[in-house]
Amino acid sequence: MTDRALLEAVRAAAGVAIVGASLRVGVKSDGSVSYMNPEYWYRAYLRGGFDAAQPAVRAAQGRLAKALGAGAGFGGDVPAAELAGYRYMFGMERIDSLRNELRSFASFDEALRTVQDNLAKNVGGTAKVYEVVMPDSRLAVFGVALNDPEHGEAWWAGKIGPDHVAALPYEIYIVGNTVSALYARYRIALSWPALGMGQFMGIVRAPDVIHATMGRLAGVVAAP
């Protein structure tokens, strides 16, 4: 879902903050419902722009709690002050890592068409879950289901637990004329911050597999 005030906060922050254009709700087969904690996620997404957006974030959080309940949060205990520069451990990627970049195009429109066309073709076993485009700001983000039985999200998300299903879907985003996707050593760690090193090593190939799939959506041709 989207929230008008949060969309304006994302527009004002610009850049990689576009990944925060949607609020996500998870439903498990047993009927339990969860949702992303806006304050946690938007401290990470908006970084220096969080203070200005805090009233909108807290208003959205209150409406979610009223509509869906205000249960105990789950995940790690990352201090609020550390979320803007969060990384899982020393040497790993942050939200603005250059490893996020997949491909640059001649224009925003060309980048947008390429991702839209490849999602429509279900390239790499993907499917579009949502799309938010801000053409005047040359920003766009797509929620992407990774459905390939061997390389998709089922194998790695299954290994680290379904309770955080509201962390999905994964995103591919466009800023200006460049298509990017948050590198998974950041994106998965932010979503499942209580992961032990053993669990993280159990999905060690996931970051490169996800990045390759997102690259295909950006039209990157794999090396022979």
MARBA-3410 file (N, C-alpha, C, O; in Angstrom, 1 decimal):
224
0.9,-1.2,0.0,0.0,0.0,0.0,0.9,1.2,0.0,2.1,1.1,0.2 ~ 0.3,2.4,-0.3,1.1,3.6,-0.2,0.4,4.6,0.7,-0.8,4.5,1.1 ~ 1.1,5.6,1.1,0.6,6.7,2.0,1.0,8.0,1.4,2.2,8.2,1.1 ~ 0.1,8.9,1.2,0.4,10.1,0.5,1.6,10.9,1.2,2.5,11.4,0.5 ~ 1.5,11.1,2.5,2.5,11.9,3.1,3.9,11.2,3.1,4.9,11.9,2.9
3.9,9.9,3.2,5.2,9.1,3.1,5.8,9.2,1.6,7.0,9.3,1.4 ~ 4.9,9.2,0.6,5.3,9.4,-0.7,6.0,10.7,-0.9,7.0,10.8,-1.6 ~ 5.5,11.8,-0.3,6.1,13.1,-0.4,7.4,13.1,0.3,8.3,13.8,-0.2 ~ 7.5,12.4,1.4,8.8,12.3,2.1,9.8,11.6,1.3,11.0,12.1,1.2 ~ 9.4,10.6,0.6,10.3,9.8,-0.3,10.8,10.7,-1.5,11.9,10.7,-1.8
9.8,11.4,-2.0,10.1,12.3,-3.1,11.1,13.4,-2.7,12.1,13.7,-3.4 ~ 10.9,14.0,-1.5,11.8,15.0,-1.0,13.2,14.5,-0.8,14.2,15.1,-1.0 ~ 13.3,13.2,-0.2,14.6,12.6,0.1,15.3,12.2,-1.2,16.6,12.3,-1.3 ~ 14.5,11.8,-2.2,15.0,11.4,-3.5,16.0,10.2,-3.4,16.2,9.6,-2.4 ~ 16.7,10.0,-4.6,17.7,8.9,-4.6,17.2,7.6,-4.2,16.0,7.2,-4.5
18.0,6.8,-3.5,17.7,5.5,-3.1,16.4,5.4,-2.1,15.9,4.4,-1.9 ~ 16.0,6.6,-1.6,14.9,6.6,-0.7,13.6,6.1,-1.4,12.6,5.8,-0.8 ~ 13.6,6.1,-2.7,12.5,5.6,-3.5,12.1,4.2,-3.1,10.9,3.8,-3.3 ~ 13.0,3.4,-2.6,12.7,2.0,-2.2,11.6,2.0,-1.1,11.0,1.0,-0.8 ~ 11.4,3.2,-0.4,10.4,3.3,0.7,9.1,3.8,0.2,8.3,4.2,1.0
8.8,3.7,-1.1,7.5,4.2,-1.6,6.3,3.4,-1.2,5.2,3.8,-1.2 ~ 6.5,2.1,-0.7,5.4,1.3,-0.3,5.5,0.8,1.1,6.6,0.7,1.7 ~ 4.3,0.6,1.7,4.3,-0.1,3.0,3.8,-1.5,2.8,2.9,-1.7,1.9 ~ 4.4,-2.5,3.5,4.1,-3.9,3.1,3.5,-4.6,4.3,3.8,-4.4,5.5 ~ 2.5,-5.4,4.0,1.7,-6.2,4.9,1.9,-7.7,4.6,1.8,-8.0,3.4
2.2,-8.5,5.6,2.4,-9.9,5.3,1.3,-10.8,5.9,0.8,-10.5,7.0 ~ 0.8,-11.8,5.2,-0.2,-12.7,5.7,0.3,-14.1,5.5,0.7,-14.5,4.5 ~ 0.4,-14.9,6.6,0.8,-16.3,6.6,-0.3,-17.2,6.5,-1.5,-16.8,6.6 ~ 0.0,-18.5,6.1,-1.1,-19.5,5.9,-1.9,-19.8,7.1,-3.0,-20.2,7.0 ~ -1.4,-19.5,8.3,-2.2,-19.7,9.5,-3.1,-18.5,9.8,-3.8,-18.5,10.9
-3.1,-17.5,9.0,-4.0,-16.4,9.1,-3.4,-15.2,9.9,-4.0,-14.2,10.0 ~ -2.1,-15.4,10.4,-1.5,-14.3,11.1,-1.1,-13.2,10.2,-0.6,-13.4,9.1 ~ -1.2,-12.0,10.7,-0.9,-10.8,9.9,0.3,-10.0,10.5,0.3,-9.9,11.8 ~ 1.2,-9.5,9.7,2.2,-8.6,10.2,2.4,-7.5,9.2,1.9,-7.5,8.1 ~ 3.1,-6.5,9.6,3.4,-5.4,8.7,4.8,-4.8,9.1,5.2,-4.9,10.2
5.4,-4.1,8.1,6.7,-3.5,8.3,6.5,-2.4,9.4,5.5,-1.7,9.4 ~ 7.5,-2.2,10.2,7.5,-1.2,11.2,8.0,0.1,10.6,9.2,0.2,10.3 ~ 7.1,1.1,10.3,7.6,2.2,9.6,8.7,3.0,10.2,9.6,3.4,9.4 ~ 8.8,3.2,11.5,9.9,3.9,12.1,11.2,3.3,11.8,12.2,3.9,11.5 ~ 11.2,1.9,12.0,12.5,1.2,11.7,12.9,1.4,10.3,14.1,1.8,10.0
12.0,1.1,9.3,12.4,1.1,7.9,12.7,2.5,7.4,13.7,2.7,6.7 ~ 11.9,3.5,7.8,12.1,4.8,7.3,13.3,5.5,7.9,13.9,6.4,7.2 ~ 13.8,5.1,9.1,15.1,5.7,9.5,16.2,5.2,8.6,17.1,5.9,8.4 ~ 16.1,4.0,8.1,17.1,3.4,7.2,16.9,4.0,5.8,17.9,4.4,5.2 ~ 15.7,4.1,5.3,15.5,4.6,3.9,15.8,6.1,3.8,16.4,6.5,2.9
15.2,6.9,4.7,15.3,8.4,4.6,16.6,9.0,5.1,16.9,10.1,4.7 ~ 17.2,8.3,6.0,18.5,8.8,6.6,18.4,10.2,7.1,17.6,10.5,8.0 ~ 19.1,11.1,6.5,19.0,12.5,7.0,17.7,13.2,6.8,17.5,14.2,7.5 ~ 16.8,12.6,6.0,15.5,13.2,5.8,14.5,12.7,6.8,13.3,13.0,6.7 ~ 14.9,11.8,7.7,13.9,11.2,8.6,13.3,12.2,9.6,12.1,12.1,9.8
14.0,13.1,10.2,13.5,14.0,11.2,12.3,14.8,10.6,11.3,15.0,11.2 ~ 12.5,15.3,9.4,11.4,16.1,8.7,10.2,15.2,8.4,9.0,15.7,8.5 ~ 10.4,13.9,8.2,9.3,13.0,7.8,8.7,12.3,9.0,7.7,11.6,8.9 ~ 9.3,12.5,10.2,8.9,11.8,11.4,7.4,11.9,11.7,6.8,10.9,12.0 ~ 6.7,13.1,11.6,5.3,13.1,11.8,4.5,12.2,10.9,3.5,11.5,11.3
4.9,12.2,9.6,4.2,11.3,8.6,4.4,9.9,8.9,3.5,9.0,8.8 ~ 5.6,9.5,9.3,6.0,8.1,9.7,5.1,7.6,10.9,4.6,6.6,10.8 ~ 5.1,8.5,11.9,4.4,8.1,13.1,2.8,8.0,12.9,2.1,7.2,13.4 ~ 2.4,8.9,12.0,0.9,8.9,11.7,0.6,7.6,10.9,-0.4,6.9,11.2 ~ 1.4,7.2,10.0,1.2,5.9,9.2,1.3,4.7,10.2,0.5,3.8,10.1
2.3,4.8,11.1,2.4,3.7,12.1,1.2,3.6,12.9,0.7,2.5,13.2 ~ 0.6,4.7,13.4,-0.6,4.7,14.2,-1.8,4.1,13.4,-2.6,3.4,14.0 ~ -1.9,4.5,12.2,-3.1,4.0,11.4,-2.9,2.5,11.1,-3.9,1.7,11.1 ~ -1.7,2.0,10.9,-1.5,0.6,10.7,-1.8,-0.2,12.0,-2.5,-1.2,11.9 ~ -1.4,0.3,13.1,-1.7,-0.3,14.4,-3.2,-0.4,14.7,-3.7,-1.4,15.2
-3.9,0.7,14.3,-5.4,0.8,14.5,-6.1,-0.2,13.6,-7.1,-0.9,14.0 ~ -5.6,-0.3,12.4,-6.3,-1.2,11.4,-5.9,-2.7,11.6,-6.8,-3.6,11.4 ~ -4.7,-3.0,11.9,-4.2,-4.4,11.9,-3.7,-4.9,13.3,-3.4,-6.0,13.5 ~ -3.7,-4.0,14.3,-3.2,-4.4,15.6,-1.8,-3.9,15.9,-1.0,-3.6,14.9 ~ -1.5,-3.8,17.1,-0.2,-3.3,17.5,0.5,-4.4,18.4,0.7,-4.2,19.6
0.9,-5.5,17.8,1.6,-6.5,18.5,3.1,-6.2,18.7,3.6,-5.1,18.3 ~ 3.8,-7.1,19.3,5.2,-6.9,19.6,6.0,-7.0,18.3,5.7,-7.8,17.4 ~ 7.0,-6.1,18.2,7.8,-6.1,17.0,8.7,-7.4,17.0,8.9,-8.0,18.1 ~ 9.3,-7.7,15.9,10.2,-8.8,15.8,11.4,-8.4,15.0,11.4,-7.4,14.3 ~ 12.5,-9.2,15.2,13.7,-8.8,14.5,14.8,-8.6,15.5,14.8,-9.1,16.6
15.8,-7.8,15.1,16.9,-7.5,15.9,16.7,-6.2,16.7,15.6,-5.7,16.8 ~ 17.7,-5.8,17.4,17.7,-4.6,18.3,18.6,-3.6,17.8,19.4,-3.0,18.6 ~ 18.6,-3.3,16.5,19.5,-2.3,15.9,19.1,-0.9,16.5,17.9,-0.5,16.4 ~ 20.0,-0.2,17.1,19.7,1.1,17.7,19.2,2.1,16.6,19.7,2.1,15.5 ~ 18.2,2.9,16.9,17.6,3.8,16.0,18.7,4.7,15.3,18.7,5.0,14.1
19.7,5.1,16.1,20.7,6.0,15.6,21.6,5.4,14.6,22.3,6.1,13.9 ~ 21.6,4.1,14.6,22.5,3.4,13.6,21.9,3.0,12.3,22.5,2.5,11.4 ~ 20.6,3.2,12.2,19.9,2.7,11.0,20.2,3.4,9.7,20.3,2.8,8.7 ~ 20.5,4.7,9.9,20.8,5.5,8.7,22.1,5.0,8.0,22.2,5.0,6.8 ~ 23.0,4.5,8.8,24.3,3.9,8.2,24.4,2.4,8.4,25.5,1.9,8.5
23.3,1.8,8.5,23.3,0.3,8.9,24.1,-0.5,7.9,24.0,-0.4,6.7 ~ 24.8,-1.5,8.4,25.4,-2.6,7.7,25.5,-3.8,8.6,25.6,-3.6,9.8 ~ 25.4,-5.0,8.1,25.4,-6.2,8.9,26.7,-6.3,9.7,26.6,-6.7,10.9 ~ 27.8,-6.1,9.1,29.1,-6.2,9.8,30.1,-5.4,9.0,29.9,-5.1,7.8 ~ 31.2,-5.2,9.6,32.3,-4.4,8.9,32.6,-5.0,7.6,32.8,-6.2,7.4
32.7,-4.1,6.6,33.1,-4.5,5.2,31.9,-4.8,4.3,32.1,-5.0,3.1 ~ 30.7,-4.9,4.9,29.6,-5.2,4.1,28.9,-3.9,3.6,29.2,-2.8,4.1 ~ 27.9,-4.0,2.7,27.3,-2.9,2.1,26.4,-2.1,3.0,25.8,-2.6,3.9 ~ 26.3,-0.8,2.7,25.3,0.1,3.3,24.2,0.4,2.2,24.3,-0.2,1.1 ~ 23.2,1.2,2.5,22.1,1.4,1.6,22.5,2.1,0.3,21.9,1.9,-0.7
23.6,2.9,0.4,24.1,3.6,-0.8,25.3,3.0,-1.5,26.0,3.7,-2.2 ~ 25.4,1.7,-1.3,26.6,1.0,-1.9,26.6,1.1,-3.5,25.5,1.0,-4.1 ~ 27.7,1.3,-4.0,27.8,1.3,-5.5,27.5,-0.1,-6.1,27.2,-0.2,-7.3 ~ 27.5,-1.1,-5.2,27.2,-2.5,-5.7,25.7,-2.6,-6.1,25.3,-3.6,-6.7 ~ 24.9,-1.6,-5.6,23.5,-1.6,-6.0,23.2,-1.4,-7.5,22.3,-1.9,-8.0
24.1,-0.7,-8.1,23.9,-0.3,-9.5,23.9,-1.5,-10.5,24.8,-2.4,-10.4 ~ 23.0,-1.6,-11.4,22.9,-2.6,-12.3,23.2,-2.2,-13.8,24.0,-2.8,-14.4 ~ 22.6,-1.1,-14.2,22.8,-0.6,-15.6,22.3,0.8,-15.7,21.3,1.2,-15.1 ~ 23.0,1.6,-16.5,22.6,2.9,-16.8,22.1,3.0,-18.3,22.6,2.3,-19.1 ~ 21.2,3.9,-18.5,20.6,4.1,-19.8,20.7,5.5,-20.3,21.3,6.3,-19.6
20.3,5.7,-21.5,20.4,7.1,-22.1,19.4,8.0,-21.4,19.6,9.2,-21.4 ~ 18.3,7.5,-20.9,17.3,8.3,-20.3,16.5,7.5,-19.2,16.6,6.3,-19.2 ~ 15.8,8.3,-18.4,14.9,7.7,-17.4,13.8,6.8,-18.1,13.5,5.7,-17.7 ~ 13.2,7.4,-19.2,12.2,6.6,-19.9,12.7,5.3,-20.5,11.9,4.3,-20.4 ~ 13.9,5.3,-21.0,14.4,4.0,-21.5,14.6,3.0,-20.4,14.3,1.8,-20.5
15.1,3.5,-19.3,15.3,2.6,-18.1,14.0,2.0,-17.7,13.8,0.9,-17.4 ~ 13.0,2.9,-17.6,11.6,2.5,-17.1,11.0,1.5,-18.0,10.5,0.5,-17.6 ~ 11.1,1.7,-19.3,10.5,0.8,-20.3,11.2,-0.6,-20.2,10.5,-1.6,-20.3 ~ 12.5,-0.6,-20.1,13.2,-1.8,-20.0,12.7,-2.7,-18.8,12.5,-3.9,-19.0 ~ 12.7,-2.1,-17.7,12.2,-2.9,-16.5,10.8,-3.3,-16.6,10.4,-4.4,-16.3
9.9,-2.4,-17.1,8.5,-2.7,-17.3,8.3,-3.9,-18.3,7.6,-4.8,-18.0 ~ 9.1,-3.8,-19.4,8.9,-4.9,-20.4,9.4,-6.2,-19.9,8.8,-7.2,-20.1 ~ 10.5,-6.2,-19.2,11.1,-7.5,-18.7,10.3,-8.1,-17.6,10.2,-9.3,-17.5 ~ 9.6,-7.2,-16.7,8.7,-7.8,-15.7,7.5,-8.4,-16.4,7.0,-9.4,-16.0 ~ 7.0,-7.7,-17.4,5.8,-8.2,-18.2,6.1,-9.6,-18.8,5.2,-10.4,-19.0
7.4,-9.8,-19.2,7.8,-11.1,-19.7,8.2,-12.1,-18.7,8.5,-13.3,-19.0 ~ 8.1,-11.7,-17.4,8.5,-12.6,-16.3,9.9,-13.1,-16.4,10.2,-14.3,-16.1 ~ 10.8,-12.3,-16.9,12.2,-12.6,-17.1,12.8,-13.1,-15.8,12.6,-12.5,-14.7 ~ 13.5,-14.2,-15.8,14.2,-14.8,-14.7,13.2,-15.4,-13.6,13.6,-15.5,-12.5 ~ 12.0,-15.7,-14.1,11.0,-16.2,-13.1,10.5,-15.2,-12.2,10.1,-15.5,-11.0
10.5,-13.9,-12.6,10.0,-12.8,-11.8,8.5,-12.5,-12.1,8.0,-12.9,-13.1 ~ 7.9,-11.7,-11.2,6.6,-11.1,-11.5,6.5,-9.8,-10.8,7.0,-9.6,-9.7 ~ 5.8,-8.9,-11.4,5.6,-7.6,-10.7,4.5,-7.7,-9.6,3.4,-8.2,-9.9 ~ 4.9,-7.1,-8.5,3.9,-7.1,-7.4,3.3,-5.7,-7.3,2.1,-5.5,-7.1 ~ 4.2,-4.7,-7.4,3.7,-3.3,-7.4,4.6,-2.4,-8.2,5.7,-2.8,-8.5
4.1,-1.2,-8.5,4.9,-0.3,-9.3,4.6,1.1,-8.8,3.4,1.5,-8.7 ~ 5.6,1.9,-8.5,5.4,3.3,-8.1,6.3,4.1,-9.0,7.6,3.9,-8.9 ~ 5.8,5.0,-9.8,6.6,5.9,-10.7,6.4,7.3,-10.4,5.2,7.8,-10.3 ~ 7.5,8.1,-10.2,7.4,9.5,-10.1,8.1,10.2,-11.2,9.3,10.6,-11.1 ~ 7.5,10.3,-12.4,8.2,10.7,-13.6,8.8,12.1,-13.5,9.9,12.4,-14.0
8.1,13.0,-12.8,8.7,14.4,-12.6,10.0,14.4,-11.9,10.9,15.3,-12.1 ~ 10.2,13.4,-10.9,11.4,13.3,-10.2,12.4,12.3,-10.7,13.4,12.1,-10.2 ~ 12.0,11.7,-11.8,12.7,10.6,-12.4,13.1,9.5,-11.4,14.3,9.1,-11.2 ~ 12.1,9.0,-10.7,12.2,8.0,-9.7,11.2,6.9,-10.0,10.0,7.2,-10.3 ~ 11.5,5.7,-9.7,10.6,4.6,-9.9,11.0,3.4,-9.0,12.2,3.2,-8.8
10.1,2.6,-8.6,10.4,1.4,-7.8,9.4,0.3,-8.2,8.2,0.6,-8.3 ~ 9.8,-0.9,-8.2,9.0,-2.0,-8.5,9.2,-3.1,-7.4,10.3,-3.4,-7.1 ~ 8.1,-3.6,-6.9,8.2,-4.8,-6.0,8.2,-6.0,-6.9,7.4,-6.2,-7.8 ~ 9.2,-6.9,-6.7,9.4,-8.0,-7.6,9.3,-9.4,-6.8,10.0,-9.6,-5.9 ~ 8.4,-10.2,-7.3,8.4,-11.6,-6.8,9.4,-12.4,-7.5,9.5,-12.3,-8.7
10.2,-13.1,-6.7,11.3,-13.9,-7.3,10.8,-15.4,-7.2,11.0,-16.1,-6.2 ~ 10.2,-15.8,-8.3,9.4,-17.1,-8.2,10.2,-18.3,-8.8,9.7,-19.4,-8.8 ~ 11.4,-18.1,-9.3,12.1,-19.2,-9.8,12.3,-20.3,-8.7,12.8,-19.9,-7.6 ~ 12.0,-21.6,-9.0,12.1,-22.6,-7.9,13.5,-22.8,-7.4,13.7,-23.2,-6.2 ~ 14.5,-22.6,-8.2,15.9,-22.8,-7.8,16.5,-21.6,-7.3,17.3,-21.6,-6.3
16.3,-20.4,-7.9,17.0,-19.2,-7.6,16.1,-18.1,-7.0,16.6,-17.1,-6.6 ~ 14.8,-18.4,-6.8,13.9,-17.5,-6.2,14.0,-17.3,-4.7,14.9,-17.9,-4.1 ~ 13.0,-16.6,-4.1,13.1,-16.3,-2.7,12.7,-17.4,-1.8,13.0,-17.4,-0.6 ~ 12.0,-18.4,-2.3,11.5,-19.5,-1.5,12.6,-20.2,-0.7,12.5,-20.5,0.4 ~ 13.7,-20.5,-1.5,14.8,-21.3,-0.8,15.5,-20.5,0.3,15.8,-21.0,1.3
15.8,-19.2,0.0,16.6,-18.5,1.0,15.7,-17.9,2.1,16.1,-17.9,3.3 ~ 14.5,-17.4,1.8,13.6,-16.9,2.8,13.1,-18.1,3.7,12.9,-17.9,4.9 ~ 13.0,-19.3,3.1,12.6,-20.4,3.9,13.6,-20.8,4.9,13.3,-21.3,6.0 ~ 14.9,-20.6,4.6,15.9,-21.0,5.5,16.0,-20.1,6.7,16.5,-20.5,7.8 ~ 15.6,-18.8,6.5,15.8,-17.9,7.6,14.5,-17.5,8.3,14.5,-16.6,9.2
13.4,-18.1,7.9,12.2,-17.9,8.6,11.1,-17.1,8.0,11.4,-16.0,7.4 ~ 9.9,-17.6,8.0,8.8,-16.9,7.3,8.1,-15.8,8.1,7.2,-15.1,7.6 ~ 8.5,-15.6,9.4,7.8,-14.6,10.2,8.0,-13.2,9.6,7.2,-12.3,9.9 ~ 9.1,-13.0,8.9,9.3,-11.6,8.3,8.8,-11.5,6.9,9.5,-10.8,6.1 ~ 7.8,-12.2,6.6,7.3,-12.2,5.2,6.9,-10.7,4.7,7.0,-10.4,3.5
6.6,-9.8,5.7,6.3,-8.4,5.3,7.6,-7.7,4.8,7.5,-6.5,4.4 ~ 8.7,-8.3,4.9,10.0,-7.7,4.4,10.0,-7.9,2.8,10.8,-7.2,2.2 ~ 9.2,-8.7,2.3,9.1,-9.0,0.9,7.9,-8.2,0.3,7.0,-7.8,1.0 ~ 7.9,-7.9,-1.0,8.8,-8.4,-2.0,10.1,-7.5,-2.1,10.2,-6.4,-1.6 ~ 11.1,-8.1,-2.8,12.3,-7.4,-3.1,12.0,-6.3,-4.1,11.0,-6.3,-4.8
12.9,-5.3,-4.1,12.7,-4.1,-5.0,13.8,-4.0,-6.1,14.9,-4.4,-5.9 ~ 13.4,-3.5,-7.2,14.3,-2.9,-8.2,13.9,-1.5,-8.4,12.7,-1.2,-8.5 ~ 14.8,-0.6,-8.5,14.5,0.9,-8.5,15.3,1.6,-9.5,16.3,1.2,-10.0 ~ 14.8,2.8,-9.9,15.4,3.6,-10.9,15.5,5.0,-10.3,14.6,5.6,-9.8 ~ 16.7,5.6,-10.4,17.0,6.9,-10.0,17.7,7.6,-11.2,18.8,7.2,-11.6
17.0,8.6,-11.8,17.6,9.2,-13.0,17.5,8.2,-14.2,16.5,7.7,-14.5 ~ 18.7,7.9,-14.7,18.8,6.9,-15.8,19.4,5.6,-15.4,19.8,4.8,-16.2 ~ 19.6,5.4,-14.1,20.3,4.2,-13.6,19.3,3.2,-12.8,18.6,3.7,-12.0 ~ 19.4,2.0,-13.2,18.6,0.9,-12.6,19.4,0.2,-11.5,20.6,-0.1,-11.8 ~ 18.9,0.1,-10.3,19.6,-0.5,-9.2,18.7,-1.5,-8.4,17.5,-1.5,-8.6
19.4,-2.2,-7.6,18.7,-3.1,-6.6,19.5,-3.1,-5.3,20.8,-3.3,-5.5 ~ 19.0,-3.0,-4.2,19.8,-3.0,-2.9,20.5,-4.4,-2.9,19.9,-5.4,-3.0 ~ 21.8,-4.3,-2.7,22.6,-5.6,-2.6,22.1,-6.3,-1.4,21.9,-5.8,-0.3 ~ 22.0,-7.7,-1.5,21.3,-8.5,-0.5,22.0,-8.6,0.8,21.4,-8.9,1.8 ~ 23.3,-8.4,0.8,24.0,-8.4,2.1,23.5,-7.3,3.0,23.7,-7.3,4.2
23.0,-6.2,2.4,22.3,-5.1,3.1,20.8,-5.4,3.2,20.3,-5.4,4.3 ~ 20.2,-5.7,2.1,18.7,-5.8,2.1,18.2,-6.9,2.9,17.2,-6.7,3.7 ~ 18.8,-8.1,2.9,18.3,-9.2,3.7,18.7,-8.9,5.2,17.9,-9.2,6.0 ~ 19.8,-8.4,5.4,20.2,-8.2,6.8,19.3,-7.1,7.5,19.0,-7.2,8.6 ~ 19.0,-6.1,6.7,18.1,-5.1,7.3,16.7,-5.7,7.6,16.0,-5.3,8.5
16.3,-6.6,6.7,14.9,-7.2,6.9,14.9,-8.3,8.0,13.9,-8.4,8.6 ~ 16.0,-9.0,8.1,16.1,-10.1,9.2,17.3,-9.7,10.1,18.3,-10.5,10.0 ~ 17.2,-8.6,10.8,18.4,-8.2,11.5,18.9,-9.1,12.7,20.0,-8.9,13.2 ~ 18.1,-10.0,13.1,18.5,-10.9,14.2,19.2,-12.2,13.6,19.5,-13.1,14.4 ~ 19.5,-12.2,12.3,20.1,-13.4,11.8,21.5,-13.7,12.4,22.3,-12.8,12.6
21.7,-14.9,12.8,23.0,-15.3,13.3,23.9,-15.5,12.1,23.5,-15.7,10.9 ~ 25.2,-15.5,12.3,26.2,-15.7,11.3,26.0,-17.0,10.6,26.2,-17.1,9.4 ~ 25.7,-18.1,11.3,25.4,-19.4,10.7,24.3,-19.4,9.7,24.4,-19.9,8.7 ~ 23.2,-18.7,10.1,22.1,-18.5,9.2,22.5,-17.8,7.9,22.1,-18.1,6.8 ~ 23.2,-16.7,8.2,23.6,-15.8,7.0,24.5,-16.6,6.1,24.4,-16.5,4.9
25.4,-17.4,6.6,26.3,-18.2,5.8,25.5,-19.3,5.0,26.0,-19.8,4.0 ~ 24.4,-19.7,5.6,23.6,-20.7,5.0,22.9,-20.3,3.7,22.5,-21.1,2.9 ~ 22.9,-18.9,3.5,22.3,-18.4,2.3,23.4,-17.5,1.6,23.0,-16.5,0.9 ~ 24.6,-17.9,1.7,25.7,-17.1,1.2,25.7,-16.8,-0.3,26.2,-15.8,-0.7 ~ 25.1,-17.7,-1.0,25.0,-17.4,-2.5,23.8,-16.6,-2.9,23.7,-16.1,-4.0
22.9,-16.3,-1.9,21.7,-15.5,-2.3,22.0,-14.1,-2.8,21.4,-13.7,-3.8 ~ 22.9,-13.3,-2.2,23.1,-12.0,-2.8,23.5,-11.9,-4.2,23.0,-11.1,-5.0 ~ 24.4,-12.8,-4.7,24.8,-12.8,-6.1,23.7,-13.3,-7.0,23.5,-12.9,-8.1 ~ 23.0,-14.3,-6.5,21.9,-14.9,-7.3,20.8,-13.8,-7.5,20.3,-13.6,-8.6 ~ 20.4,-13.1,-6.4,19.4,-12.1,-6.5,19.9,-11.0,-7.4,19.1,-10.5,-8.3
21.1,-10.6,-7.3,21.7,-9.5,-8.1,21.7,-9.8,-9.6,21.4,-9.0,-10.4 ~ 22.0,-11.1,-9.9,21.9,-11.5,-11.3,20.5,-11.5,-11.8,20.3,-11.1,-13.0 ~ 19.6,-11.9,-11.0,18.2,-11.8,-11.5,17.7,-10.4,-11.7,17.1,-10.1,-12.8 ~ 18.1,-9.5,-10.8,17.7,-8.1,-11.0,18.4,-7.5,-12.2,17.9,-6.7,-12.9 ~ 19.7,-8.0,-12.4,20.4,-7.5,-13.6,19.7,-7.9,-14.9,19.7,-7.2,-15.9
19.1,-9.1,-14.9,18.3,-9.5,-16.1,17.1,-8.6,-16.3,16.8,-8.3,-17.5 ~ 16.5,-8.2,-15.3,15.4,-7.2,-15.4,15.8,-5.9,-16.0,15.1,-5.2,-16.7 ~ 17.1,-5.5,-15.7,17.6,-4.3,-16.2,18.2,-4.5,-17.6,18.8,-3.6,-18.2 ~ 18.1,-5.7,-18.1,18.7,-6.0,-19.4,20.1,-6.3,-19.5,20.7,-6.2,-20.6 ~ 20.7,-6.6,-18.4,22.1,-7.0,-18.3,22.3,-8.4,-18.9,21.6,-9.3,-18.5
23.2,-8.5,-19.9,23.4,-9.8,-20.5,24.4,-10.5,-19.7,25.6,-10.0,-19.6 ~ 24.1,-11.7,-19.2,25.1,-12.5,-18.5,26.3,-12.9,-19.4,26.1,-13.2,-20.6 ~ 27.4,-13.0,-18.7,28.6,-13.4,-19.5,28.5,-14.9,-19.9,27.9,-15.7,-19.1 ~ 29.0,-15.3,-21.0,28.9,-16.7,-21.4,29.8,-17.6,-20.5,29.8,-18.8,-20.7
END
